[in-house]
Each structure stands twice: as structure tokens, then as C-alpha cells.
């Protein structure tokens, strides 16, 4: 009887474990850096025949990488203020840029950066209106306080995950934020308040996308490091940085289950100087183990990066190229010797920086196995 009683107890324990069996789900996240719109890019996208703008060819080769992730997010560092279209110093890009970004797989864009009020209140409001009309999720700038209260943090739901995205900028190039408009400015008081609001929603992860740092510096400033530590202390899982226009290191802190990319450089821009002519795509996979309906643990399961380089052809066309794919398959696609040399320099510089300073974040050279590239003619 005693043996039978023990076996019966074991059976009930096993049955209980089965009832509350672990339910494991995963989500892949991809983050890109600065999306710029210099005059040369606008000219490249223009067709005098149709008097329209089209950025499709610019992004055709990077599309499979952006589309491979469940959720892809980037920094939109231009306004969609309408014509006249202009690059530096006060940006307004054609709406076709945003449509192209959606077409290649970006799910959300952050808009709080030093160029978000380049065209004043009309430019800020039109940018938001256009993103809304294209059904592109966004955060960082808001038409008024009511909008901010309703829409911040941006909640992204996918694959059974709920993510809370917050976005801030260090400033707006000295331009005043228009009356009644909201631009999330980067300070610890705002961070603490907003992270606390986000935590009340019980998301699986909080992401802070920041516009910060010192332009053209390859290592993070003390302020970047301090603000990252502050975010982590408040319960943020991922911190993603932009603004320096060059790459800065990435760190996956395994012991504390946190990730930071201090600067992802330029996803696309007209800048051609060394270090500025490309960027990186940070790729992070989260895993959630659901033990009970009210009990789940979310962890960072893997982290890596892709390098991307911006190629400007002799005909002044722009292409965002996945570096490893170009090296492995299609170096001849880069036609002129000076561009091939610039590409090689970018790849070498980037890998040297990352090999020296990255923590637990290695280069990825292939698409995730679960992703099937289609159509094939868009693969280099």
C-alpha cells in the first residue's frame, strides 16, 4: 500500500506538471539605424518621365533581411512634410520613402530625433498623419498631449508577445518644439515616468530607442553608458541607439538578460565619408516560457548583427547592400574600383570595432533558417 501511495503521488505530480506544461514561444526583432534623406538620395529616387519618386530599387537587396524578422524597427530621421523636398540641414523626404520602408518589412518607425521639427509644426503633424495613413506604427513624436497619453508607449503584439516601445531624442537642433506638440526628450525623469507607465501594462519586454551620443564617435559617451545603465535599472530589456551616424558597439549582457546597441550607424544616407557609409542591423531573438496563465519568463535567446553598406553607383543610384552577401556572391555588382575599396574599408573597420568591443554579439552572414527568401530575383 505504501508503494502504491508513493506511485499515486508521483502520478499526480507528473499530471500537474503536464497540466501546467511549459509553452515556449519565440519572436525575432531587427533594429536598423538612421534613415536619412539627403538631396542626392531624393534626386536618385526621382523619375522625370513620371514626375514621381520611387525608392524600391534602393532597398531591393536588403529587403530579405528586414523582412526576415517578426518585428523590424528603424529611426526615421526625416520629416514627411511634403514639397519642396530637401535634404540637409532641414529634411523633408517624399512620402514614397515611407511606403518603400513598409514594403521591405519595417513594422514600426521611431520619429524622435534632432530633425523631427525641421519643418515646424506642419511638418511634424504631416509626418505623423502620413505614417498613420500608410498604417506604419510609430512613436516618439505626437500631435498633442492626448495623443501622447493614448499612444505612448507604442504597444507591439506579435507571436503571443507584447512589447512596449519608447523613443527619445537628446534635442532638436536648437529648434523649439512647436506649441502643443510633443517630442519625447531624453532625461531620466521622463524615462523613469514612462518606463513605470509601460511596466503597468505588463509587457514581455520594454524597448527604449534613443537618439543620443556624439556624432562620428565610434565609442559610446559616458552619458550613453549612464543612461543605458539607468534604463536597465528601471527594467528595460533592450536599448537601441542612433544619431552618431557611425557604428558603436553592441553588448548582450547574458547575466542580466539585457541588450544594448549604442549606435547602429546609417541604414541609408547620402554620407560617403569613411565610417558613415553604412551601418548594422541588430538581430535579437526573445524566448518566452509560459508556466501558468499568470506566470511567464522572457529571455534574450540570441543576438547578432548584419552589416549593411550604402552603394552609390557611377550613375548616382543608391543601393543598400548586405555586406556578407556581397562578399560571398556578388562583389562584381560594385562596378568601380573606388567603390569596391570603400566597401572593403567599411567592412574591415566595422568588424575590427565589433571584434574588439562587442560583448556576446557576433556577425550573422546568413538569413535565419526559418526564413525563405521570395521572390528569388530580389536576392543578390
C-alpha positions in Angstrom: 0.0 0.0 0.0 2.8 2.4 0.8 4.4 1.7 -2.6 1.1 2.3 -4.3 0.6 5.5 -2.4 4.0 6.8 -3.5 3.4 5.9 -7.1 0.0 7.6 -7.0 1.6 10.8 -5.6 4.2 10.7 -8.4 1.4 10.3 -10.9 -0.4 13.3 -9.6 2.8 15.4 -9.7 3.5 14.4 -13.2 -0.1 15.1 -14.2 0.2 18.5 -12.5 3.3 19.3 -14.5 1.6 18.2 -17.6 -1.4 20.5 -16.9 0.9 23.4 -16.5 3.3 22.3 -19.3 5.7 24.9 -20.4 4.5 26.8 -23.5 7.6 28.2 -25.3 7.2 30.9 -27.9 9.8 33.0 -29.8 10.0 36.3 -31.5 12.7 37.8 -33.7 13.4 41.5 -33.6 15.5 43.6 -36.0 16.7 47.1 -35.5 18.1 49.5 -38.1 19.9 52.8 -37.7 19.4 56.2 -39.3 17.2 56.5 -42.3 18.3 59.8 -43.9 17.1 61.7 -47.0 19.9 63.8 -48.4 19.5 65.8 -51.6 21.4 63.1 -53.7 19.0 60.4 -52.4 16.0 62.4 -53.3 17.4 63.1 -56.8 18.2 59.4 -57.3 14.6 58.4 -56.4 13.0 60.9 -58.9 11.8 59.9 -62.3 11.4 62.9 -64.7 9.4 60.7 -67.0 6.6 60.2 -64.5 7.4 63.1 -62.1 7.3 60.6 -59.2 9.6 59.2 -56.6 10.4 55.5 -56.1 12.8 54.0 -53.6 12.1 50.4 -54.5 15.4 49.7 -56.2 17.4 51.3 -53.3 16.2 48.7 -50.8 15.7 45.6 -53.0 18.8 43.8 -51.8 18.3 44.4 -48.1 14.6 43.6 -48.2 15.0 39.9 -47.3 17.0 40.8 -44.2 14.5 43.3 -42.9 11.5 41.0 -43.8 13.2 38.0 -42.1 12.4 39.3 -38.6 9.0 39.1 -36.9 9.3 42.8 -36.0 11.6 45.3 -37.6 12.1 48.9 -36.3 14.2 51.8 -37.6 14.8 55.5 -37.0 13.1 57.8 -39.5 15.4 60.8 -39.4 13.5 62.9 -41.9 10.1 64.6 -42.0 7.4 63.8 -44.5 6.5 67.4 -44.7 5.6 67.5 -48.4 7.3 69.5 -51.1 9.7 71.2 -51.6 11.7 68.1 -50.8 15.1 68.8 -49.3 18.0 67.1 -47.5 20.4 68.6 -45.1 20.0 70.7 -42.9 16.2 70.6 -42.7 14.9 67.4 -44.1 11.7 66.6 -46.0 11.5 63.4 -48.0 8.8 62.2 -50.4 6.1 60.0 -49.0 7.4 57.3 -51.3 10.3 56.7 -48.9 7.9 55.7 -46.1 6.0 53.4 -48.5 9.2 51.7 -49.5 10.2 51.1 -45.9 6.9 49.5 -45.3 7.2 47.4 -48.4 10.5 45.9 -47.4 9.2 44.9 -44.0 9.6 47.6 -41.4 6.8 47.3 -38.9 7.5 50.5 -36.8 9.5 53.7 -37.1 10.7 55.9 -34.4 10.5 59.7 -35.0 12.0 61.5 -32.0 15.3 62.7 -33.4 17.2 66.0 -33.9 15.5 66.6 -37.3 11.9 65.9 -36.3 10.9 69.5 -36.1 12.9 70.6 -39.2 9.7 71.8 -40.8 7.9 73.1 -37.7 4.5 72.1 -36.5 3.1 71.4 -40.0 6.0 69.1 -40.8 5.7 67.2 -37.5 2.0 66.7 -37.9 2.1 65.8 -41.5 4.8 63.1 -40.8 2.5 61.6 -38.2 -0.5 61.8 -40.5 1.3 60.1 -43.4 2.6 57.3 -41.2 -0.9 56.8 -39.9 -2.4 56.8 -43.4 0.2 54.2 -44.5 -0.6 52.1 -41.4 3.0 52.2 -40.2 3.3 52.1 -36.4 5.4 54.9 -34.9 6.3 56.6 -31.7 8.5 59.5 -30.3 6.5 62.5 -31.6 2.9 63.3 -31.0 0.4 66.0 -32.2 -0.7 66.8 -28.7 -0.8 65.6 -25.1 -3.9 63.5 -25.6 -2.2 61.6 -28.4 0.8 61.0 -26.2 -1.3 59.7 -23.4 -3.2 57.4 -25.7 -0.3 56.1 -27.8 2.8 56.0 -25.6 4.3 53.6 -25.1 3.8 52.0 -28.5 2.5 48.5 -27.9 3.5 45.9 -30.5 1.8 42.5 -30.3 3.1 39.6 -32.3 3.6 35.8 -31.8 2.0 36.0 -28.4 4.4 38.7 -27.2 3.5 42.2 -26.1 6.4 44.7 -26.5 6.4 48.2 -25.2 8.5 50.7 -27.3 9.6 54.1 -26.1 11.6 56.6 -28.1 13.5 59.7 -27.1 15.9 62.3 -28.6 18.6 64.4 -26.9 17.3 67.5 -28.7 16.0 69.1 -31.9 19.0 71.1 -33.2 18.0 74.1 -31.2 14.6 74.4 -32.8 11.7 74.9 -30.5 9.2 72.1 -30.2 6.0 73.6 -31.6 3.4 74.7 -29.1 1.1 71.8 -28.1 3.2 69.2 -30.0 5.1 66.6 -28.0 8.6 65.4 -28.7 10.0 62.9 -26.2 13.2 64.4 -24.9 15.8 62.3 -23.2 16.1 62.7 -19.5 16.0 60.4 -16.5 12.8 62.0 -15.1 10.9 61.3 -18.3 12.5 57.8 -18.6 11.5 56.8 -15.1 8.0 58.1 -15.5 7.4 56.4 -18.9 9.1 53.1 -18.1 6.9 52.9 -14.9 3.8 53.5 -17.1 4.9 50.8 -19.5 5.5 48.3 -16.7 1.9 48.7 -15.6 0.9 47.2 -18.9 2.9 44.1 -18.1 4.7 43.7 -21.4 7.0 40.9 -22.1 9.8 43.4 -22.8 10.4 47.1 -22.8 12.5 48.6 -25.6 14.0 52.1 -25.4 15.1 53.5 -28.8 17.2 56.6 -28.1 18.7 59.4 -30.3 21.9 60.3 -28.5 25.7 60.4 -28.4 28.4 62.3 -30.1 28.3 62.4 -33.9 31.1 60.4 -35.7 32.5 58.9 -32.5 32.9 55.1 -32.6 32.7 54.5 -28.9 29.7 55.5 -26.6 30.0 58.6 -24.4 29.7 58.4 -20.7 26.2 59.8 -21.0 25.1 57.0 -23.3 26.6 54.4 -20.8 24.9 56.1 -17.8 21.5 56.3 -19.5 21.8 52.7 -20.6 22.5 51.6 -17.0 19.6 53.7 -15.8 17.2 52.1 -18.3 18.4 48.7 -17.3 17.9 49.5 -13.6 14.3 50.6 -14.4 13.5 47.2 -16.0 14.2 47.9 -19.7 15.2 44.8 -21.7 16.7 46.4 -24.9 18.3 49.8 -25.5 18.8 50.8 -29.1 20.8 53.9 -30.1 21.0 56.2 -33.1 22.4 59.6 -34.1 26.2 59.3 -34.3 26.0 58.1 -38.0 28.7 55.6 -37.3 28.7 52.2 -35.6 29.2 51.9 -31.9 29.5 48.6 -30.0 26.7 46.2 -29.0 26.5 44.3 -25.8 24.4 41.3 -24.8 24.6 41.1 -21.0 23.7 37.5 -20.5 23.8 37.5 -16.8 21.2 40.3 -16.5 19.3 39.4 -19.7 19.7 42.8 -21.3 20.9 44.1 -24.7 22.3 47.5 -25.9 23.3 48.7 -29.4 24.8 52.1 -28.7 24.7 53.2 -32.4 23.6 51.3 -35.5 25.1 53.9 -37.9 23.4 54.8 -41.1 20.9 52.4 -42.6 20.7 54.6 -45.6 22.1 58.1 -46.2 24.0 60.2 -48.7 27.0 60.4 -46.5 30.1 58.9 -48.2 32.9 59.6 -45.7 34.7 56.7 -44.1 32.7 55.1 -41.3 29.4 56.9 -42.3 28.6 55.0 -45.5 26.9 52.1 -43.8 25.5 50.6 -40.6 24.4 47.4 -38.9 21.1 45.6 -38.4 20.9 44.3 -34.8 19.0 41.0 -34.7 17.7 39.7 -31.3 15.5 36.7 -30.6 13.4 36.6 -27.5 12.1 33.4 -25.9 9.1 33.3 -23.6 8.3 30.3 -21.4 4.7 30.4 -20.1 4.5 28.3 -16.9 0.9 29.3 -16.0 -1.5 31.9 -17.4 -0.1 34.4 -14.9 3.5 33.3 -14.9 6.0 33.7 -17.8 9.7 34.3 -18.1 11.1 36.1 -21.2 14.7 36.0 -22.0 17.1 37.0 -24.8 17.8 33.8 -26.6 20.3 35.0 -29.2 21.8 38.2 -30.5 23.7 39.0 -33.7 24.2 41.6 -36.4 24.3 42.1 -40.2 26.4 44.7 -41.8 24.9 46.9 -44.5 26.7 49.2 -46.8 25.2 52.0 -49.0 26.5 51.8 -52.5 26.2 54.9 -54.8 26.8 53.9 -58.4 28.6 56.0 -61.0 25.1 56.8 -62.3 24.3 58.1 -58.8 21.8 55.4 -57.9 21.7 54.1 -54.3 21.5 50.5 -53.1 21.6 49.3 -49.5 23.7 46.1 -49.7 24.1 43.3 -47.1 27.8 43.1 -46.7 28.3 39.4 -46.2 26.1 38.6 -49.2 28.0 40.9 -51.4 31.3 39.4 -50.3 30.2 35.8 -50.8 28.3 36.1 -54.1 28.3 39.4 -55.9 31.4 41.6 -55.4 31.2 42.3 -59.1 27.9 44.1 -58.5 30.0 47.0 -57.2 31.3 48.1 -60.6 34.0 50.7 -59.9 37.3 50.2 -58.1 36.9 53.2 -55.7 33.6 51.9 -54.5 34.9 48.4 -54.1 37.7 49.8 -52.0 35.3 51.9 -49.9 33.2 48.8 -49.3 36.2 46.8 -48.2 37.3 49.6 -45.8 33.8 49.8 -44.3 33.6 46.1 -43.7 37.1 45.9 -42.2 36.6 48.9 -40.0 33.2 47.6 -38.7 34.5 44.1 -37.9 37.5 45.4 -36.2 35.4 47.6 -34.0 32.9 44.9 -33.2 35.6 42.2 -32.6 37.3 44.4 -30.1 34.3 45.9 -28.2 31.2 43.8 -28.8 30.1 41.5 -25.9 28.4 38.2 -27.0 27.1 39.7 -30.3 28.6 38.1 -33.4 28.1 38.7 -37.1 25.4 36.8 -38.9 26.2 36.0 -42.5 23.0 34.1 -43.5 19.3 34.7 -43.1 17.6 32.7 -40.3 16.9 29.1 -41.4 13.2 29.6 -40.9 13.1 32.4 -43.5 12.5 31.7 -47.1 13.6 34.4 -49.5 11.0 35.3 -52.0 10.8 36.4 -54.7 14.2 35.0 -55.6 15.1 37.8 -58.0 15.3 40.1 -55.1 18.2 38.1 -53.6 21.7 39.2 -54.6 
